[in-house]
Structures are given as C-alpha cells and as structure tokens.
Amino acid sequence: MNTSTTKPIPTDWQAEFEAAARRPLKQRWRYAFIKTHKPVLDDARFRSFDTMQDYRAWCETALPSWLGYGRV
C-alpha cells in the first residue's frame, strides 16, 4: 500500500528551474561545480603512495573525519 502523497512544487522553485533551463549549456556547466577547499587534500599539488595500505593509513591519520575518507 502506497500512502505517500506528492506535494506540488513551490512556484518559486519552478520559476528558478525554468530560468536555469533557459540558460545556455556553457553557462549551466560553469555554475554546476562549486570549488570547495578540502583541508590537507588541497594543500599539496599531488601525493603518491607505494601501496593502497599506505594511502589508507595516511587518510586515517591526516584527513579530517568529516571528509569521509576513513574506514567504516
């Protein structure tokens, strides 16, 4: 039995969607990605590891847990 009900889309959301859909693809693509600084990850140009175990150990010790690179 499906008891979920669908709510109508708020008019302001619909207006924003329609305005975005009218923009050229190049402009939509430019606005699609937001650059967010990730501490430690973005602080070096590159890193390399000899083994996946080394990489995972580095992630657990060097990265903040909120980035989601720790083991579960």
C-alpha positions in Angstrom: 0.0 0.0 0.0 1.4 3.4 -1.0 0.5 6.0 1.5 2.9 8.7 0.3 1.4 11.9 -1.1 3.1 14.2 -3.6 3.3 17.8 -2.8 3.0 20.4 -5.5 6.3 22.1 -6.5 6.6 25.6 -4.9 6.2 28.3 -7.6 9.5 29.9 -6.7 11.3 26.6 -7.2 9.6 26.1 -10.5 10.5 29.6 -11.7 14.1 29.1 -10.8 14.2 25.8 -12.6 12.7 27.3 -15.7 15.1 30.2 -15.7 18.1 27.8 -15.3 16.8 25.6 -18.2 16.8 28.7 -20.5 20.4 29.4 -19.8 23.0 28.2 -22.4 24.7 24.9 -21.7 28.1 26.5 -21.3 26.8 28.8 -18.6 24.9 26.0 -16.8 28.1 23.9 -16.9 30.1 26.7 -15.4 27.7 27.1 -12.5 27.3 23.3 -11.9 30.5 22.9 -10.0 31.4 24.7 -6.8 35.1 24.8 -5.8 35.4 24.0 -2.1 38.8 23.9 -0.3 39.4 20.5 1.3 41.9 20.8 4.1 45.0 18.7 3.7 43.8 17.2 0.3 44.2 20.5 -1.5 47.3 21.6 0.4 49.7 19.7 -1.9 50.0 19.6 -5.6 50.0 15.8 -5.6 50.7 12.8 -3.5 51.7 9.3 -4.3 51.8 6.1 -2.2 53.6 2.8 -2.8 50.6 0.8 -1.7 46.9 1.2 -1.1 47.5 0.3 2.5 49.9 3.3 2.8 47.2 5.5 1.2 44.5 4.3 3.6 46.8 4.8 6.6 47.6 8.3 5.5 43.9 9.1 5.1 43.1 7.9 8.6 45.8 9.9 10.2 46.0 13.0 8.1 42.4 13.8 7.0 39.5 15.2 9.0 36.8 12.6 9.5 34.1 14.8 8.0 35.7 14.4 4.6 34.7 10.7 4.7 38.0 9.0 3.8 38.2 7.0 6.9 37.4 3.3 7.2 33.9 2.2 8.3 
